[in-house]
Amino acid sequence: MIKGLYTSALGLSVLNKQQEITANNLANAQTAGYKKDVLVAESFPEMLIHRLNAPEDYGKVPPEVGQVSLGVKINDVFTDHSAGVRRTSENPLALALEEGYFTINTPQGERYTRKGDFALDDQGRLVTSEGYAVLGEKGEIVVSDPDVHVDSQGRIYSGGAEIDRLKIVNFSTSLIKEGFSLFRGVSPQEVANPQVVQGAVEESNVEPVSEMVNMITTLRAYEANQKVIQAIDTTLDKAVNEVGRL
């Protein structure tokens, strides 16, 4: 009976984390370049139960009674890097990628993003909406003419002259999310054919309807676990306070 409390409590812990992740995904459904998080749960290894201390079993191998589950736990929380829908933007400096990530210069070092709603700051640098400089192969990209053109290979032209090429990279290892749209990783590899699209932005890959369904399903499962705990608690109360008087 007590094991049932632990099993249900573990379930509540996993479902609470699932609800947090789903809520965060929904909150960023309109954040350009956002990649949704996915929780993976797994059950603890089942235990094989034997009958012990029965008089008729003395001197024999205890017979198997069956298996018992010990509940679930969080196996992993990973980021889904599938591409979001590409939409046209009125911002001429907005860029979208077919493959790879833009390289961004932050106070913590180089970071990577698919969020391409760029702009020019007062120094003429190409920057993200957070103010971080976008990097090219020569370093920070600075333009002298606001008439900027970017071709499909990431070459940047200002005033008709090529000034740099976007530093677009990909990774063979997993990336770690930082904030809502930045990632960090190791051993970046240059993308040979990135297929840059100017005047477009990649939206979040969150599907609001699916996330809402997940939220409702999680809530119902949470309520079911709560009812199990309440039922066990009621039974224990009767066993202690009523049966104990006999």
N, C-alpha and C positions, 0 to 999 in steps of 0.2 A: 504493500500500500504506500509506504514512504517512497519507494522507488518511483511510483507513479507521479508523486509531487515533483521529484527531480526531473523526470522525463518531460513533464509539462512545462516546468520552469525553463528548461533548456530550449524547448520549442518557442516559448515566449521571447527569449533572448534573440534567437535567430530571426523571428518574425519582426521584432522591433527594429533590428538592423536593416531588414529588407524594406520596411516602411520608410526608414530614413533615406535609403538609397533611391527609392522610387520617388519620394517627395523632392529630393535634390534634382533628379532627372527632369521632373515636371517643371520645376522652377527655372531650369535652363533650356526649356524646349525652344525658346526664341533666341538663345545665345548662339551667335554665329560660330561655327567651328567646334562647338561642344560635342564631346563624345560621351555617350551614356555609360554608366557603371552597371555591372551585372553581378549579383550575388549567387554563388554556387554553394549549396548546402549538401551535406552528406551525413549518413547515419553512422553512429559509433558501431564498431564490430559487435555482432550479436554474440551472446554468451550461451554456451550449452549447459543446461542444468541437469544434474544427476540427483536421484533420490538417495539420501544418506540417512544412516542410523535407523533404518527399518529393521526390526528383529529378524524377519524372514530373509534379509539380504546379507546377514553376517557371513563372511567368508566368500562372498561372491563379488563380481564387478558390479558396482552400483548401476542400476538401470537408468537409461536416459529418460528424462521427463519431457524435454523439449528445449526450444531456444527462446531467449528473451531479448528484446531490443532495449537499448539504453538511451534512445533518443537521437537527436540530430545536433550537428554543430556546423559552424561556418567553415567551409573548405577553402574558399578564395573569394575575393572581390576583384574582378578584372574589368578593364576598360574595353568597350567595343569600339574598334577603330574603323568600322565600316563608314563609307562616305555618306554624307548627308546630301539632301537635295540642293542643287545649284540654282540660285536665283539671280536674275539680272539686277544690277544696282545702278543708281544714278551717279554714284561716286566713281569718277574715272580712274581713281587709284585703287579701287577694289580689285582683288585678284583671287582667283580660285585655281586649285591644282587638281590634276588628274591623278598624280602620284607624288608621294613624298610630303615633306614638311618645310615650311619657311623657317629660316634660322633667325632668331631674335637675340639682341644683346640686352641682357638684364643686369642689375647689380649683383646677382648671384652667378653670373656667367651666361654662357650660351644656352638658350632654351629653344623649343621648337613648337610650331603651331600650324593649324590649318585655318585659323581665323584670319582672313585676308582683307578685312575692312580697314585698309591703311589710309594715311593722310600725310600731309607735309606739316612739320612744325615751323616755328618762326626762324629756325636756322636752315630751313630747306632740306631737312633730313626726312627720309621716308620712315614713318613711325606707326606703331600699332595704336589702337584706341586707348591703351593704357599709357602711351608715351614712350614705349621702348623702341629703340632703333632697329630697323630691319637691316639685316646684313647681306652684303653681296660678296663676291669673290675678293674684292679689294678692301672690304671692311664696311663701315657704315655708308649707306647710300645717300649722297647729297646731290641735289639737283639745283641748277641755277635758273632754269626755265620751267614754269608750271605746266607747260605743254609736255607731258610725259607719255611715252608709249612703251609698252612691254610686249614683246613678241611671245610666241608659243614656247620658246626655249628659255625664257626668263631673261633675255637680253633687254636692258633698259636704255631707252633713247630719250634724251632731253635736248630740245632745240634742234632735232634732226641728227644729233651725234650720239653714238653709243658711249655710255659713261661707265657701265658696269653690267654684271650679270648676277641675278638673284642666286644666293647660296641655298639651293634646294637639296635636301638630303633625305635618306631613308635609313632604316635600321633592320638588322637581322635579329636583334634581341628586343625584348619588350621595353616599352617606355613607361615612365612613372609620371602620373599626372600631378601637376602643381597648379593650384587654383582651378579656374573654370576652363581655360583653353590652352594653357602652356604645358609642355612636357619636357622631361629631361631624359637623356639616354646616353649610351656610350658607343663609341666606334661608329660615328655617322659616315654614311657612304653617299657620295654625290649621285644624284639621279641624272642619267644621261638624257632622258627624253621626258621631262616633267609635264609637258602640255599645259602651259599657263594660259588662263583665260582672263583677259582684262575686262573690267566692268561687270564682274560677277562675284558673288560671295557664296561660300558653302555654308548651308544652314546646319543646325544641330541634327544629329541622326536619331534624336528621340522621337518616337511615335506617341503623341499624347493619348490617343485612344487605348493603345496597348498598355501604357503605363497606368491609366485609370483603371483598367480591368485588373492589372496586377495589384493595385492598391486595394480594390474591393475584395479580391480573393484573399489577400494577406490579412485584411481586417476580419474577415469571417473566420479564418483559421485561428487568429489571435483570440477571438471571442470563444471559439470552441475549446481552446486550451484553458482559458479562464474558467469555463464551466466545469471542466474536468477537475481543476484545482479546488473549486468551490465544493464539488461533490465529495471529493476525498476529505476535505476539511470537515464537512458535515458528518461524514462517517466516522472520522477519528474523534470528533467531539462526542458523538453518541457512545463510542467504545470506551472512552475515558470517563465520561461523566454519568452514563447510565448503566452500561454493562459492568463497569467497575464497582458499582454499589451492590451488585448481587453477591 
